[in-house]
Amino acid sequence: METTIAMRKFFPFAVLVLGAVVSTVNAQQPAPSAPGAAAPQAAPFTAANKASAVELLAQRLSAKYVFADGGDKMAAEVRGHLRKGDYDKVGTRAEFAELLTAHLHAAVPDRHLLVRFMPQGAMPDRPRPKLTEAPPPEMLKRMKEVGKYWNFAFEKVERLPGNVMYVKVDSFFGADLAKPVVTAAMNFAASGDAMIIDLRENGSGDPRTVAYMASYLLGDKKVHLSDIVFRADKETDAFWSDPSVPGAHFGPSKPVYVLTSDKTFSAAEDFTYNLQALKRVIVVGDTSKGGAHPAAPFRIDPYMVAIIPAGRTVNPITKGNWEGTGVKPDVAIAADKALTKAHALALQALLPQVNDPEDRPILQQKLEELQAALK
């Protein structure tokens, strides 16, 4: 999965989770080395290494990829390139990972799919975590350290003119850690008369955090938001809103605008698509990137992992998702003007309710300034 610059602040690589945690391949511990062993970057890379990696990749694609025919097609693609000698001149694992990724995308253009070189070593595969399963302690510790430094990806929460609350979220961090920050941000925003949620630089995250934050924008009954269907496991994870989330709720009726760009991806698209399908939000900005297949790392070499989409998101209303198409905005506008446009839309919606003789002309002037900036 490609990530935005903002997401790289939190982890060099992250994917929409398969269940309980945000999978972060770079949060893995270095592979153990014997005394005197070569540094990982200098490890030998032979024709046998390449053949073994291609075969493991092919097997995992056929067994794990979300669509069986797509997995088989990609497996045949990389095996064919190996037979033709297309990998013979590749000198490093980093180059090999890039070439494998290009060949996979030529067969199936799935944006969550890639092969990645792991200079400190790739950890063995682990079973897909369940929704109630906590991350491994060493990963949880690392996620907590980085998350605290970046405030769990909540970049900004402020009040704009007109009592419009602005919340900028650059990732839906793992729910095991992010819930208190989500609650704090949404409690601050609860007294607003409208809300703008900025996901223009949000490229990944945990669907449990998506559901948790969405709960503050919905009513007092549980709402079915989405399912993730896993082909290989023959299992489905269901995500619902929770009316009992703590603190003040923004509620189901006040205007909410979600800002998107061509960097908005994965879990950020999940949040946007589900609430748009419920007609709870107005989406403003560019069409999002288009990745709806949760992925996980699988080791194909001591220093390489394949990030393979193993599930597909299904919305209960549309019966589909945004894979390959992105989330289409309700109000299409260049991403760098989306905040200005959303604020103007919010003021247009709120001004008829403003009766204060001092406040109304101030807000009317602000609306005119915003509209002028859009021309």
N, C-alpha and C positions, 0 to 999 in steps of 0.2 A: 504494500500500500504506500503510495506517495503521501508525504506529509507536508503541511505548510511550514513556513519559517517559524511561525509562532509555536507550532507543536514541537519543533526541534528544540525549543527551550526546555521542554520537559523531559523528553527522551529522544535519542537519536532516531529511534524507530518505534512506532506504535501502531497497533491495529485495533479495529473494532473487535471487542472481546467475544470469545466463545464461552459465554457463561459467566463466571464469577469475577474475573479480573481483567484489567487491561493487559494484554500480552505484550511484553516488552523484551524483545530478544536481546537488546543490549543491557538489560538488567540482569542477565545471566552471569553467573560467576565464571571466571576464566577456567578453561579446562585444565586439569592437573597435568603437570609435566614431571618427568623423571629428572633427577639431578643430571646436569650436563646436556640435557636435550636441547635441540635447536629451538630458537625463538619461533613462535607460531608463524610470524610473517615469512620466516625462512624455511618453513617445513617443505620437504620435497613435494613436487607436483608432477606426477608421471602420467603416462598414457593409461596405466592401470587405475590411478586415482580418478581420472576423468571418466573412464568407462564405468567404474563403480558408482560415481556420483550420478551419472546419467541414468543408470539402471535403478538406483534407489529413488531418484526423482520421478522416473516414469512409473514405478510401482506405487508411490504415494499419490501421484496424480490420479491414476486409475482407481485407487481405493478411496481417496479422500475428497477429490474435487466435487464441488456442489452438484455438478451435472455429470453423469457417468460418461455420456458421449463426448463432452468437452474434455474430460480427463483423459480418455483414451486417445482423443485426437492430439492432445499435447504430448502424451507419452510417445506416440508414433513419430511426432515431429522431432523430438530431441534424439530419439533412437536413430532416426533417419540421418540426421546431421552427423551423429557419431560414426555411422557406417560409411558415410561419404568422406570422412576425414576432415570435416569442417572445424573440428576442435584441436587438430594436431598442432597448430602453430601457436595456440594460446599459451602464454608463458606463466601466468599467475592466476591464482584463484579469484582475485578481484575481477580480472578481465573475463574469466570464465563465467562468473556469476552474472556479469552484465550481458554477455552473449547469450547465455541460457534464457535470461529474462526476455531479451529481444525475440528469441525464437518462440518462447511461450506466447508472447503477445501477438506474434504473427499468426498463431493458430487460434487463440482465443483472447480477445482484447479485454481482459478483466483487470480493472485498475487496482484491485487488492493483491494481485498476483505478482510475485517476483522471487528471485533467488538472491541471497545476500551473503557476502563474505564476512566472516566473523573472526577478526584477527586474534582475539583472545580465546577462541575456541567455542564451539557450539555445544550446548548441553543436550543430552539425550531427549527424545520425545517424552512427553508426559500426557496422561489421559486428559481429555477435555474436562475442565473444571465444571462442577455443577453450580447452579445459581446460589446455593447456600454455602459453597466451599470457599474458604479464605485463601488468599495467595500463599505460596510458600513463605516462611518467615524471612528468608534473606531478601526475597523480592519485595515483600511488604515493607521491610525496613528501608530499602532503597527508594521505593515509591514515596514513602512518607517523608524522607529527607528532601527529595527533589520537590515534592508537592508543596511542602511547607514553604520552601524558598520562593516558589512561584505562586503562592496563595491558591494552589489547586486550580490554576488556570482561570480564575476570576480576575480579569485584568482591570476592570473599572465598574463601579456602581455609583451613579450620580443622578441628581435631580436636574432636569432641564426646564427652561421656562414653560409655564403652563401646567406644572405639576406632572410632567412626563418623565417617567423613570427610565434611565438608560443602564442596561446591564450588558457588559462585554465579556463573553466567555470564549476562551481560545482552545478549550478541550473539555470533554466530559470525563473528568478524572475518575479513577476507580471509586465505585460507590462505598467501598469499605473505608475510605478515607475522606471523600469529598462531601458527604452529606452535611456536616456542620457548616461548611462554607456556603453550600447551596442554600441552606436554611437562613443563614445570616443575610445573604444577598437578597433573597426573596422576601424576607421580613422587612428589610429596608424599603424595598420597592412596593410593598403591599399597600401603602397609603397613597400611591400615585393614582391619577385619574386615567392614565394610559401608560403603556410600557413599550420600550424598544429593546429587543434582545439582539445583540450583534454577534453573528456567527460567521462573519466574513473571513476570519482567519482560523476558524475551528475545523480541524481536519481529522479528528478521531475521538475515541472514547468508549465508555461503558454504557450499554443500553439500560442498565439498572439506574444509572445516574440520569440518563435521559428521562426515564419514567418518573423518577423522583422529582426532578425539576418541573416536568409537565404537570405534576399533581397540584402544584400551587396555582395553576392557571385554569383548573377545572372545578367541577362542583363537588357535591357531597355524596356522590355515588361513584363506585369504581367504574373506570372506563378502560375497555380493552384497546391498547395502543398498537401492539404489533406482536408477531410471532417470528421466531427464528427456527427454521426447519433444517435439520441436519440429515443429509442423505445417508452417510456411512453409518451413523449411530441409530438411524430410524427413530429419532427423538425430536421433540419440539419444545422450545422454551417460550413461554408466554409472558408478555410484559403488560402490566395494568397500572393505571394510576392508583394512588393511595390517598383517600380523603383524610386520613388521620396524620398526614405529615405535620410536624410540629410547627408552632408559631402562627403568625398571621398569614392568611392566604390572599392572593390578588383576586382570585375568584373567576367565575366563568363568563362574565359579561362585559368587563371593561376592555377597551381596545388594546390589542397586542400586535406589534409589528416585528417581524423577524427579518434581519438583514442577511443577505446571502451574496456570495461571489463565486467565481469559478474555482476558488480554493476551498469552499465549503464542501466537506466530504464526510462520508461514512456515518459516524454517530450523529454529527451535526445535521446531516441530511435526514437521518432517522427522526430526530426531534422535529424538524421542519415539516417533513412529509406527513407525519402522523397528525400533527396539529392542524395542518392545512386541510387534510382529509376530513377532519372533524369540524372544519370551518371555524376554528377557534382563533386563528391568527391570519394576518395579512402579510404575505411574503413580498419583500421589496428588495430589488437588486438584480444581480445576474443569475442565470441558470447555474445550479451547483454542479459539482464535478461528476457525480454519477457512480457511486460505489455502494452497493447494497448487500455485498456478500461478506459476512464476517470471516476472518482468516486467522490462522494460527501457524507457528513455526514448526517445521519438521526437519530434523537433521538429515542431510544427504552426504555429509563428509565431516571429518573432525573439525573443519573450519568453514563450513557453509551450511546455511539453512534455506529451505524453500518455504516461503510464506504462501500457504495454499488456502484459498477460500473454501471452506467446508460447509457453509450454511447459506441459506438465502432468507432474507427478510420478507415477510408477507403482511401487508396491511389488511385488517379485517373488513375495511370498507371498500377499498379499491381492488382487493384480492391480488394486488401486485406490489411493485416497488419502483425504485428510481434507478435501477442498475442500467448503466449505459446512456441514460437520457438525462439524468440529473433532476432536481426538483425545479419545476418551472415557477417563476415568480408570478404573483398576482399583479404586481406593478413592476414592469421591467424597466430598469434604469442602470446605468453604469454603476459599478460597485462603489466607486469613490464618491458618488452623489447619493447613495442609498440612505445614509443617516439624515442628510438634509431633507430628502423627500419624505422619509418616514415621520420626521418631526413636523413637517408641514402638514402631512395628512392627519397627524394626531391633533394639531391645533385646529384644523378645519373641523374635525369631529367634536372637539371640546368647546370651541368658542360659543356656540349657541347656548351652552349651559352656564356661561360666565355672566353673572349679573352685577358684579362689583364695578362701579363706575370708574374706579381708578385702574383696576387690573385689566379690564377689557381693552382699552385703547393700547396699553402696553403690549398685550398679546397680539392684537391686530397688527401692530407695527412689526412685531417679531415675525409673524406669518408672512407679511409683505417682504421682509428682508430675506426670508428663506426662499420664497417664490422667485425673487429677483436673482438669487444665487443659482437657481436652477436653470435660468435662461442662458 
